[in-house]
Amino acid sequence: MEDKQIARLSIKGAQFYAYHGVKQEEKDLGGRYEVDLDMWYDATDAIFSDSVAFALNYEEAMNCIEELFVDDSSNLIETVASNILDLVFERFPNLIKATIRIRKMNVPIHNVVSYIETELSREK
C-alpha cells in the first residue's frame, strides 16, 4: 500500500463585501472582509490520476465561502467561520482538516487598527 499524500490547498485574501456585525450600522452599511481558507486532504488519488475529480476543487471551495459570506448575515465573524467550515466539510468528504481566517477590514471602534481577525480550525 502506498503512503497517503496529504496536500494543503490554500485560498488567500479572498475579498467580500458583506453585512455582518453586532452594530446596526454594520448590518445596514456592510463592510469589507478578507478570508483565508487552508484545507488538508488525502491527495493520493488526485496525484496518481492527475484528475480534478479526486482533488479538492478550489473553485467549489470559493463558492462555499461566497455562498455563506454574502447570502447570510451574522453578528459574529466566528459564527460565519464555523458555518463555512460546516459547508466545506459537507461538500468535500476527503477533507481532513481546515483552518479559516476572517478579517473584518472596516472596524467600527474608536481605535485605529488594520483589521480584526478570527481563526477557527476543525479536524475530522
N, C-alpha and C positions, 0 to 999 in steps of 0.2 A: 504494500500500500504506500502511496506517495504521501509525503508530508503536505499538510494544508499550507496554502499560501494566503496569508491574511493580508489584505490590502486596506489601505486607508484612502478613502475618496473624500476630498475636502472642497467645500464651496466657501469662498472667502469674499466678504464685503458685498453681499447681495443687498441692494438698496430698495427700500419700500417707503411709501407714504401711507400712513395708517392712523387709526383713531383709537389708540389705547391710552389708558391713564385713569387715575383716580379723579383728577380735577375735571370739571365740566368743560373748561376751555380746551383741554386735550381731546375730549370726545367730540367737541364741535369743530375745532380748527384742525386737529390732527397734527402730525409731526413726522419728521424723517427718522428712519431706523436703518440700521445695518445688521445683517445676520451672517454668521459663520456657522457652517454645519460640517462636522467631521464624522464620517461613518466608516466603521471597520466591518469587513465581511470576508467570508471564505471565497477567494477569487480563483481557486484552483481550476474549476471547470471553465470559467471565463478565459483564463490564460491559455489553457491547453486547446480549447476550441476556437479561440480568437473570435468569440461571438458575444455581442451585447446581450443576447438572450439569457446568458448566465451571469452577466455583470450587474452591478448596481448602477442603474442608469441615472446620471446626474441631472438630466433634463426632467425626469419624473420626480426626482428629489426636490428640484427647484419648484415644480408645480405644487408639491406638498406644502412647502414653505409659503408660497404665494396664496394658495387656497385658504390657509388658516390665518395668515397675517393680514391680508387685505379684506377678506369677507367677514371676519369676526371682529368683535370689539371686547377687550378685557380690561379690567382695572390694572392688573399686574402683568409685567412682561414675563414673570416667572410662569404664569398661567399659560401665556402664549407659547413659551418654550416647551412646556410639558405637553400641550396639545399637539405641537408639531412633532415631538418625539413619538407620541402615540400613533400618529398617522404614518410616519416613516417606518416604524416597526410593523405596522399593519400591512403596508404596501410592499415591504421588502422582507420576505421570510428568511433570507440568508444573512440578514443584518445581525451582527454580534454585539456591537456597541456603537453608541452615538453620543456625541457631545455637541450642544448648540450654545452659541453665544449671541445674545441680542443686545445691541447698543441703541439706546434712546439718545438721539443726537440733539434734540431740542428739549432741554430740561427746564421745566417751569419752576425754578427756585431762584432765590436771591443771591446765588453764588455763581462764580464763573467756573464752569467745568467743560471739558471737551465733550463728555458723554457719561451716561450711567450705563453699566453693563451687568447683565446677569449671565451665569453659565450653569448649565444643567447637563448631567451625564446619566446615561442609562445603559445597562447591560442585560443581555438575555441570561 
